[in-house]
Amino acid sequence: MNIVTFCDVKDSAIDNKYNVEHFQSGSSGDADVAIIDINTIFEFEENKATACKSKFVSIAIIDDEGDYDAFKNFGIDAWIKHEDISELNGLLNVVQKRCLS
């Protein structure tokens, strides 16, 4: 599974079984999953067509309830709290099984 991050996600937070690209460093345009946060939502909106496959899943990292309210108008597929980032791989496994297979 190919992942593109628009925000700063530590490489150690994502299993090395996934191919991870950081949008700011360049993207091949074939991401199955895009990971964003409140600071990168507009960059994601402007560039998702060139960074992701036509069928992809978006995951937002939120810090508080206000972030959720901001994201709900952008059609985000999944959310994870920043404090729960250690559980990101579990969420990625669910996304892969339920949304991308």
C-alpha positions as CSV (number, residue, x, y, z in Angstrom):
1,M,0.0,0.0,0.0
2,N,1.3,3.4,-0.9
3,I,0.9,6.3,1.6
4,V,1.6,10.0,1.1
5,T,1.8,12.3,4.1
6,F,1.1,15.9,3.8
7,C,1.9,16.5,7.5
8,D,4.8,15.6,9.7
9,V,4.4,12.0,10.7
10,K,7.4,10.2,12.2
11,D,8.6,7.4,10.0
12,S,8.6,5.1,13.1
13,A,4.8,5.6,13.4
14,I,4.2,3.7,10.1
15,D,5.2,0.1,9.5
16,N,8.0,-0.4,7.0
17,K,5.7,-2.8,5.0
18,Y,4.1,0.4,3.6
19,N,5.7,2.6,0.9
20,V,5.6,6.1,2.5
21,E,6.2,9.3,0.6
22,H,6.2,12.8,2.0
23,F,4.4,15.2,-0.3
24,Q,6.8,18.1,0.3
25,S,9.7,15.9,-0.8
26,G,7.9,14.7,-3.9
27,S,5.2,12.2,-4.7
28,S,4.8,9.6,-7.4
29,G,1.1,10.2,-7.6
30,D,0.0,6.7,-6.8
31,A,-0.9,7.0,-3.1
32,D,-3.7,4.7,-1.8
33,V,-3.8,6.7,1.5
34,A,-3.2,10.4,2.2
35,I,-2.5,11.5,5.8
36,I,-3.1,15.1,6.7
37,D,-3.6,17.4,9.7
38,I,-5.4,20.7,10.2
39,N,-2.4,22.6,9.0
40,T,-2.2,20.8,5.6
41,I,-5.9,20.4,4.7
42,F,-5.8,23.1,2.0
43,E,-2.5,21.8,0.5
44,F,-4.1,18.3,0.4
45,E,-7.2,19.7,-1.3
46,E,-5.2,21.5,-3.9
47,N,-2.9,18.5,-4.6
48,K,-4.8,15.3,-3.9
49,A,-5.5,14.7,-7.6
50,T,-1.8,14.6,-8.4
51,A,-0.6,12.8,-5.2
52,C,-3.2,10.1,-5.0
53,K,-4.8,7.4,-7.1
54,S,-8.4,8.0,-8.3
55,K,-9.6,5.8,-5.4
56,F,-7.9,6.6,-2.2
57,V,-8.6,7.0,1.5
58,S,-7.9,10.2,3.5
59,I,-6.9,10.0,7.2
60,A,-6.8,13.1,9.3
61,I,-4.8,13.5,12.5
62,I,-6.7,15.7,14.9
63,D,-5.7,17.4,18.1
64,D,-9.0,18.5,19.4
65,E,-12.8,18.6,18.7
66,G,-12.3,21.8,16.7
67,D,-10.1,20.0,14.2
68,Y,-12.9,17.4,13.7
69,D,-15.4,20.1,13.0
70,A,-13.1,21.7,10.4
71,F,-12.4,18.4,8.6
72,K,-16.0,17.2,8.4
73,N,-16.7,19.5,5.5
74,F,-13.8,18.0,3.4
75,G,-15.1,14.5,3.1
76,I,-12.3,12.9,5.2
77,D,-12.6,9.1,5.4
78,A,-11.0,8.4,8.8
79,W,-9.7,10.3,11.8
80,I,-7.1,9.5,14.5
81,K,-6.3,11.7,17.5
82,H,-2.7,12.9,17.6
83,E,-2.3,11.4,21.1
84,D,-3.2,8.0,19.6
85,I,-0.7,8.1,16.7
86,S,0.9,4.9,18.0
87,E,-2.3,3.1,16.8
88,L,-1.9,4.4,13.3
89,N,-0.8,1.0,11.9
90,G,-4.0,-0.6,13.2
91,L,-6.0,2.0,11.4
92,L,-4.0,1.5,8.2
93,N,-4.6,-2.3,8.4
94,V,-8.4,-1.7,8.7
95,V,-8.3,0.8,5.8
96,Q,-6.4,-1.7,3.7
97,K,-8.8,-4.5,4.4
98,R,-12.1,-2.6,4.3
99,C,-11.6,0.2,1.8
100,L,-8.9,-0.8,-0.6
101,S,-9.3,-4.5,-1.2
